[in-house]
Amino acid sequence: MASNYLEFKFTIDPVQPASEILIAELGYLGFESFVENEDGVTGYIPSEEFEEDLFAGVHILQSDEFQIKYSREEIERVNWNEEWEKNFSPIIVDDICSVRAPFHPKPDTDYDIVIEPKMSFGTGHHATTHMMIKLMLENEWKGKSVLDMGCGTGVLAILAAMKGAEKIEAIDIDNWCYLNTLENIQRNDCEHIDVEEGGAELLEGKKYDSILANINRNILLKDLPVYVKTLNRDGELYLSGFYTEDLKVIEKACIDLGLSYMNHVERNNWVAVKFSLLDF
């Protein structure tokens, strides 16, 4: 007989980037699905998979940077696909690019990306993904080599392929994201995208014309030197995953590494910004 689930409702202050970090950590521990909301995250795990000391290994729950509280309730087994379909709606960016599920009707857009995000990030609904798509639509990608770092569902790599990029790599440290990206590139006929599971250590000896990194402030600041080292001259670096008030810190770190600020966009207090490694 199928087991019931435990539903954990986490209230988080501030919500980001803690929600994304918490989801990643809980995913490794057996949580099967998540629902993000305005004040935090709700996560689900089969009852038999949960042990009382499970949260001892969740680092962000011990962090002083965030206030995280949670409640627990046992619920009947859920059809996740049905729940997801009820809550997932398509989005359209600048009337040019759509991000939708297979069961949504095809819209009249230049770029139509079909994904099933499952446990991964990058549905396009989060402000950071939406803004990265917006910046991508404003720039040229034909013939370029591109890295989608922290690829989530692979949506940015897929858009780069649709806009004519030739050599594309998508990397994510999360196994679900890695597997989901493989599924989504096949779904969108973008088989020339190479997908790897891991972090910045995979970039050793590689070079790209453009790098897309939608992660979070702390990881970006830590890995920026690696990104710059792998960026070709006149290359472009697109960053998101941080708040408006963090832009000055990110900008300073990039300028100190030899990058030049180009422009940025804002949405719901989130930022996406473009830098270039100009060859004077």
Contacts in CASP RR format, 6 or more apart in sequence:
PFRMAT RR
TARGET T0000
AUTHOR 0000-0000-0000
METHOD contacts of the structure
MODEL  1
MASNYLEFKFTIDPVQPASEILIAELGYLGFESFVENEDGVTGYIPSEEF
EEDLFAGVHILQSDEFQIKYSREEIERVNWNEEWEKNFSPIIVDDICSVR
APFHPKPDTDYDIVIEPKMSFGTGHHATTHMMIKLMLENEWKGKSVLDMG
CGTGVLAILAAMKGAEKIEAIDIDNWCYLNTLENIQRNDCEHIDVEEGGA
ELLEGKKYDSILANINRNILLKDLPVYVKTLNRDGELYLSGFYTEDLKVI
EKACIDLGLSYMNHVERNNWVAVKFSLLDF
2 77 0 8 1.000
3 46 0 8 1.000
3 47 0 8 1.000
3 48 0 8 1.000
3 77 0 8 1.000
4 46 0 8 1.000
4 47 0 8 1.000
4 74 0 8 1.000
4 75 0 8 1.000
4 76 0 8 1.000
4 77 0 8 1.000
5 32 0 8 1.000
5 44 0 8 1.000
5 45 0 8 1.000
5 46 0 8 1.000
5 47 0 8 1.000
5 74 0 8 1.000
5 75 0 8 1.000
5 76 0 8 1.000
5 77 0 8 1.000
5 78 0 8 1.000
6 44 0 8 1.000
6 45 0 8 1.000
6 46 0 8 1.000
6 47 0 8 1.000
6 50 0 8 1.000
6 72 0 8 1.000
6 73 0 8 1.000
6 74 0 8 1.000
6 75 0 8 1.000
7 42 0 8 1.000
7 43 0 8 1.000
7 44 0 8 1.000
7 72 0 8 1.000
7 73 0 8 1.000
7 74 0 8 1.000
7 75 0 8 1.000
8 31 0 8 1.000
8 42 0 8 1.000
8 43 0 8 1.000
8 44 0 8 1.000
8 45 0 8 1.000
8 70 0 8 1.000
8 71 0 8 1.000
8 72 0 8 1.000
9 42 0 8 1.000
9 43 0 8 1.000
9 70 0 8 1.000
9 71 0 8 1.000
9 73 0 8 1.000
10 19 0 8 1.000
10 22 0 8 1.000
10 40 0 8 1.000
10 41 0 8 1.000
10 42 0 8 1.000
10 43 0 8 1.000
10 68 0 8 1.000
10 69 0 8 1.000
10 70 0 8 1.000
11 39 0 8 1.000
11 40 0 8 1.000
11 68 0 8 1.000
11 69 0 8 1.000
11 70 0 8 1.000
12 18 0 8 1.000
12 19 0 8 1.000
12 22 0 8 1.000
12 39 0 8 1.000
12 40 0 8 1.000
12 41 0 8 1.000
12 66 0 8 1.000
12 67 0 8 1.000
12 68 0 8 1.000
13 39 0 8 1.000
13 66 0 8 1.000
13 67 0 8 1.000
13 68 0 8 1.000
14 66 0 8 1.000
15 38 0 8 1.000
15 39 0 8 1.000
15 40 0 8 1.000
16 216 0 8 1.000
16 241 0 8 1.000
16 243 0 8 1.000
16 270 0 8 1.000
17 216 0 8 1.000
17 217 0 8 1.000
17 218 0 8 1.000
17 241 0 8 1.000
17 242 0 8 1.000
18 60 0 8 1.000
18 63 0 8 1.000
18 65 0 8 1.000
18 66 0 8 1.000
18 68 0 8 1.000
19 36 0 8 1.000
19 40 0 8 1.000
19 41 0 8 1.000
20 121 0 8 1.000
20 216 0 8 1.000
21 60 0 8 1.000
21 216 0 8 1.000
22 41 0 8 1.000
22 58 0 8 1.000
22 60 0 8 1.000
22 61 0 8 1.000
22 68 0 8 1.000
23 31 0 8 1.000
23 34 0 8 1.000
23 36 0 8 1.000
23 41 0 8 1.000
23 121 0 8 1.000
24 173 0 8 1.000
24 174 0 8 1.000
25 57 0 8 1.000
25 58 0 8 1.000
25 59 0 8 1.000
25 60 0 8 1.000
26 34 0 8 1.000
26 43 0 8 1.000
26 45 0 8 1.000
26 58 0 8 1.000
27 119 0 8 1.000
27 174 0 8 1.000
27 176 0 8 1.000
29 45 0 8 1.000
29 54 0 8 1.000
29 57 0 8 1.000
29 58 0 8 1.000
30 45 0 8 1.000
30 46 0 8 1.000
30 49 0 8 1.000
31 43 0 8 1.000
31 44 0 8 1.000
31 45 0 8 1.000
32 44 0 8 1.000
32 45 0 8 1.000
32 46 0 8 1.000
32 80 0 8 1.000
32 119 0 8 1.000
33 43 0 8 1.000
33 44 0 8 1.000
33 78 0 8 1.000
33 80 0 8 1.000
33 83 0 8 1.000
33 84 0 8 1.000
33 119 0 8 1.000
34 41 0 8 1.000
34 42 0 8 1.000
34 43 0 8 1.000
34 44 0 8 1.000
34 119 0 8 1.000
35 41 0 8 1.000
35 42 0 8 1.000
35 43 0 8 1.000
35 87 0 8 1.000
44 75 0 8 1.000
44 78 0 8 1.000
44 80 0 8 1.000
47 74 0 8 1.000
55 61 0 8 1.000
60 66 0 8 1.000
60 68 0 8 1.000
61 68 0 8 1.000
84 118 0 8 1.000
85 101 0 8 1.000
85 103 0 8 1.000
88 101 0 8 1.000
88 117 0 8 1.000
88 123 0 8 1.000
89 104 0 8 1.000
90 98 0 8 1.000
90 99 0 8 1.000
90 100 0 8 1.000
90 101 0 8 1.000
90 104 0 8 1.000
90 107 0 8 1.000
91 98 0 8 1.000
91 99 0 8 1.000
91 100 0 8 1.000
91 123 0 8 1.000
91 124 0 8 1.000
91 125 0 8 1.000
91 130 0 8 1.000
92 98 0 8 1.000
92 107 0 8 1.000
92 109 0 8 1.000
93 99 0 8 1.000
93 130 0 8 1.000
93 133 0 8 1.000
93 134 0 8 1.000
93 137 0 8 1.000
94 134 0 8 1.000
94 137 0 8 1.000
95 109 0 8 1.000
96 109 0 8 1.000
96 110 0 8 1.000
96 111 0 8 1.000
96 137 0 8 1.000
97 109 0 8 1.000
97 110 0 8 1.000
97 111 0 8 1.000
97 112 0 8 1.000
97 113 0 8 1.000
97 133 0 8 1.000
97 137 0 8 1.000
97 159 0 8 1.000
98 107 0 8 1.000
98 109 0 8 1.000
98 111 0 8 1.000
98 112 0 8 1.000
98 113 0 8 1.000
99 113 0 8 1.000
99 115 0 8 1.000
99 123 0 8 1.000
99 124 0 8 1.000
99 133 0 8 1.000
99 155 0 8 1.000
100 106 0 8 1.000
100 107 0 8 1.000
100 112 0 8 1.000
100 113 0 8 1.000
100 114 0 8 1.000
100 115 0 8 1.000
101 114 0 8 1.000
101 115 0 8 1.000
101 116 0 8 1.000
102 114 0 8 1.000
102 116 0 8 1.000
102 187 0 8 1.000
106 112 0 8 1.000
111 137 0 8 1.000
111 159 0 8 1.000
111 162 0 8 1.000
111 163 0 8 1.000
113 155 0 8 1.000
113 158 0 8 1.000
113 159 0 8 1.000
113 162 0 8 1.000
113 188 0 8 1.000
114 184 0 8 1.000
114 187 0 8 1.000
114 188 0 8 1.000
115 122 0 8 1.000
115 123 0 8 1.000
115 153 0 8 1.000
115 154 0 8 1.000
115 155 0 8 1.000
115 158 0 8 1.000
115 184 0 8 1.000
115 187 0 8 1.000
115 188 0 8 1.000
116 180 0 8 1.000
116 183 0 8 1.000
116 184 0 8 1.000
116 187 0 8 1.000
117 123 0 8 1.000
117 153 0 8 1.000
117 180 0 8 1.000
118 176 0 8 1.000
118 180 0 8 1.000
119 176 0 8 1.000
119 177 0 8 1.000
119 180 0 8 1.000
120 152 0 8 1.000
120 153 0 8 1.000
120 174 0 8 1.000
120 176 0 8 1.000
120 177 0 8 1.000
120 180 0 8 1.000
120 181 0 8 1.000
121 129 0 8 1.000
121 152 0 8 1.000
121 153 0 8 1.000
121 177 0 8 1.000
122 129 0 8 1.000
122 152 0 8 1.000
122 153 0 8 1.000
122 154 0 8 1.000
122 155 0 8 1.000
122 214 0 8 1.000
123 129 0 8 1.000
123 153 0 8 1.000
123 155 0 8 1.000
124 130 0 8 1.000
124 133 0 8 1.000
124 155 0 8 1.000
127 267 0 8 1.000
127 268 0 8 1.000
127 270 0 8 1.000
128 214 0 8 1.000
128 240 0 8 1.000
128 241 0 8 1.000
128 270 0 8 1.000
128 272 0 8 1.000
129 155 0 8 1.000
129 156 0 8 1.000
129 214 0 8 1.000
129 240 0 8 1.000
130 267 0 8 1.000
131 240 0 8 1.000
131 265 0 8 1.000
131 266 0 8 1.000
131 267 0 8 1.000
131 270 0 8 1.000
131 271 0 8 1.000
131 272 0 8 1.000
132 156 0 8 1.000
132 212 0 8 1.000
132 214 0 8 1.000
132 238 0 8 1.000
132 240 0 8 1.000
132 272 0 8 1.000
133 155 0 8 1.000
133 156 0 8 1.000
133 159 0 8 1.000
134 265 0 8 1.000
134 272 0 8 1.000
135 238 0 8 1.000
135 265 0 8 1.000
135 272 0 8 1.000
135 274 0 8 1.000
136 156 0 8 1.000
136 159 0 8 1.000
136 160 0 8 1.000
136 163 0 8 1.000
136 212 0 8 1.000
136 238 0 8 1.000
139 236 0 8 1.000
139 274 0 8 1.000
140 163 0 8 1.000
141 160 0 8 1.000
141 163 0 8 1.000
141 164 0 8 1.000
141 165 0 8 1.000
141 210 0 8 1.000
142 163 0 8 1.000
142 164 0 8 1.000
142 165 0 8 1.000
143 164 0 8 1.000
143 165 0 8 1.000
143 166 0 8 1.000
144 160 0 8 1.000
144 164 0 8 1.000
144 165 0 8 1.000
144 166 0 8 1.000
144 167 0 8 1.000
144 209 0 8 1.000
144 210 0 8 1.000
145 165 0 8 1.000
145 166 0 8 1.000
145 167 0 8 1.000
145 168 0 8 1.000
145 207 0 8 1.000
145 208 0 8 1.000
145 209 0 8 1.000
145 210 0 8 1.000
145 232 0 8 1.000
146 157 0 8 1.000
146 160 0 8 1.000
146 165 0 8 1.000
146 167 0 8 1.000
146 168 0 8 1.000
146 169 0 8 1.000
146 208 0 8 1.000
146 209 0 8 1.000
146 210 0 8 1.000
146 211 0 8 1.000
146 212 0 8 1.000
147 168 0 8 1.000
147 169 0 8 1.000
147 170 0 8 1.000
147 171 0 8 1.000
147 203 0 8 1.000
147 206 0 8 1.000
147 208 0 8 1.000
147 210 0 8 1.000
147 211 0 8 1.000
147 212 0 8 1.000
147 230 0 8 1.000
148 154 0 8 1.000
148 156 0 8 1.000
148 157 0 8 1.000
148 160 0 8 1.000
148 168 0 8 1.000
148 169 0 8 1.000
148 170 0 8 1.000
148 171 0 8 1.000
148 212 0 8 1.000
149 171 0 8 1.000
149 199 0 8 1.000
149 200 0 8 1.000
149 211 0 8 1.000
149 212 0 8 1.000
149 213 0 8 1.000
149 215 0 8 1.000
149 223 0 8 1.000
149 227 0 8 1.000
150 170 0 8 1.000
150 171 0 8 1.000
150 172 0 8 1.000
150 173 0 8 1.000
150 177 0 8 1.000
150 213 0 8 1.000
150 214 0 8 1.000
150 215 0 8 1.000
151 157 0 8 1.000
151 170 0 8 1.000
151 171 0 8 1.000
151 172 0 8 1.000
151 177 0 8 1.000
151 181 0 8 1.000
151 195 0 8 1.000
152 172 0 8 1.000
152 174 0 8 1.000
152 177 0 8 1.000
152 180 0 8 1.000
152 181 0 8 1.000
153 177 0 8 1.000
153 180 0 8 1.000
153 181 0 8 1.000
153 184 0 8 1.000
154 170 0 8 1.000
154 177 0 8 1.000
154 180 0 8 1.000
154 181 0 8 1.000
154 184 0 8 1.000
154 185 0 8 1.000
154 193 0 8 1.000
155 184 0 8 1.000
156 212 0 8 1.000
156 214 0 8 1.000
157 168 0 8 1.000
157 169 0 8 1.000
157 170 0 8 1.000
157 181 0 8 1.000
157 185 0 8 1.000
157 190 0 8 1.000
157 193 0 8 1.000
157 212 0 8 1.000
158 184 0 8 1.000
158 185 0 8 1.000
158 188 0 8 1.000
158 190 0 8 1.000
158 193 0 8 1.000
160 168 0 8 1.000
160 210 0 8 1.000
160 212 0 8 1.000
161 168 0 8 1.000
161 185 0 8 1.000
161 188 0 8 1.000
161 190 0 8 1.000
161 192 0 8 1.000
161 193 0 8 1.000
162 188 0 8 1.000
162 190 0 8 1.000
165 210 0 8 1.000
166 192 0 8 1.000
168 190 0 8 1.000
168 192 0 8 1.000
168 193 0 8 1.000
168 194 0 8 1.000
169 193 0 8 1.000
169 194 0 8 1.000
169 195 0 8 1.000
169 196 0 8 1.000
169 206 0 8 1.000
169 208 0 8 1.000
170 181 0 8 1.000
170 185 0 8 1.000
170 193 0 8 1.000
170 194 0 8 1.000
170 195 0 8 1.000
170 196 0 8 1.000
171 195 0 8 1.000
171 196 0 8 1.000
171 197 0 8 1.000
171 198 0 8 1.000
171 199 0 8 1.000
171 202 0 8 1.000
171 203 0 8 1.000
172 178 0 8 1.000
172 181 0 8 1.000
172 197 0 8 1.000
172 198 0 8 1.000
172 199 0 8 1.000
173 197 0 8 1.000
173 198 0 8 1.000
173 199 0 8 1.000
174 197 0 8 1.000
175 197 0 8 1.000
178 195 0 8 1.000
178 196 0 8 1.000
178 197 0 8 1.000
178 198 0 8 1.000
181 193 0 8 1.000
181 195 0 8 1.000
182 195 0 8 1.000
185 191 0 8 1.000
185 193 0 8 1.000
185 195 0 8 1.000
196 202 0 8 1.000
200 223 0 8 1.000
200 226 0 8 1.000
200 227 0 8 1.000
203 226 0 8 1.000
203 227 0 8 1.000
203 229 0 8 1.000
203 230 0 8 1.000
205 230 0 8 1.000
206 230 0 8 1.000
207 230 0 8 1.000
207 231 0 8 1.000
207 232 0 8 1.000
208 230 0 8 1.000
208 231 0 8 1.000
208 232 0 8 1.000
208 235 0 8 1.000
209 232 0 8 1.000
209 234 0 8 1.000
209 235 0 8 1.000
209 236 0 8 1.000
210 235 0 8 1.000
210 236 0 8 1.000
210 237 0 8 1.000
210 238 0 8 1.000
211 227 0 8 1.000
211 230 0 8 1.000
211 231 0 8 1.000
211 236 0 8 1.000
211 237 0 8 1.000
211 238 0 8 1.000
212 238 0 8 1.000
213 220 0 8 1.000
213 223 0 8 1.000
213 227 0 8 1.000
213 237 0 8 1.000
213 238 0 8 1.000
213 239 0 8 1.000
213 240 0 8 1.000
214 239 0 8 1.000
214 240 0 8 1.000
214 241 0 8 1.000
214 272 0 8 1.000
215 223 0 8 1.000
215 241 0 8 1.000
216 241 0 8 1.000
216 242 0 8 1.000
217 241 0 8 1.000
217 242 0 8 1.000
217 243 0 8 1.000
217 246 0 8 1.000
217 249 0 8 1.000
217 250 0 8 1.000
220 239 0 8 1.000
220 241 0 8 1.000
220 242 0 8 1.000
220 250 0 8 1.000
221 249 0 8 1.000
221 250 0 8 1.000
221 253 0 8 1.000
224 253 0 8 1.000
224 254 0 8 1.000
224 257 0 8 1.000
225 257 0 8 1.000
227 237 0 8 1.000
228 237 0 8 1.000
228 254 0 8 1.000
228 257 0 8 1.000
228 258 0 8 1.000
228 259 0 8 1.000
228 277 0 8 1.000
231 237 0 8 1.000
231 277 0 8 1.000
232 277 0 8 1.000
233 277 0 8 1.000
233 279 0 8 1.000
234 276 0 8 1.000
234 277 0 8 1.000
234 278 0 8 1.000
234 279 0 8 1.000
235 276 0 8 1.000
235 277 0 8 1.000
236 262 0 8 1.000
236 274 0 8 1.000
236 275 0 8 1.000
236 276 0 8 1.000
236 277 0 8 1.000
237 254 0 8 1.000
237 259 0 8 1.000
237 274 0 8 1.000
237 275 0 8 1.000
237 276 0 8 1.000
237 277 0 8 1.000
238 272 0 8 1.000
238 273 0 8 1.000
238 274 0 8 1.000
238 275 0 8 1.000
239 250 0 8 1.000
239 254 0 8 1.000
239 272 0 8 1.000
239 273 0 8 1.000
239 275 0 8 1.000
240 270 0 8 1.000
240 271 0 8 1.000
240 272 0 8 1.000
240 273 0 8 1.000
241 270 0 8 1.000
241 271 0 8 1.000
241 272 0 8 1.000
242 250 0 8 1.000
242 270 0 8 1.000
242 271 0 8 1.000
243 269 0 8 1.000
243 270 0 8 1.000
243 271 0 8 1.000
244 266 0 8 1.000
244 269 0 8 1.000
244 270 0 8 1.000
244 271 0 8 1.000
246 271 0 8 1.000
247 264 0 8 1.000
247 271 0 8 1.000
247 273 0 8 1.000
250 271 0 8 1.000
250 273 0 8 1.000
251 261 0 8 1.000
251 273 0 8 1.000
254 261 0 8 1.000
254 275 0 8 1.000
255 261 0 8 1.000
258 277 0 8 1.000
259 275 0 8 1.000
259 276 0 8 1.000
259 277 0 8 1.000
260 275 0 8 1.000
260 276 0 8 1.000
260 277 0 8 1.000
260 278 0 8 1.000
261 273 0 8 1.000
261 275 0 8 1.000
262 273 0 8 1.000
262 274 0 8 1.000
262 275 0 8 1.000
262 276 0 8 1.000
263 273 0 8 1.000
263 274 0 8 1.000
264 271 0 8 1.000
264 272 0 8 1.000
264 273 0 8 1.000
264 274 0 8 1.000
265 271 0 8 1.000
265 272 0 8 1.000
265 273 0 8 1.000
END
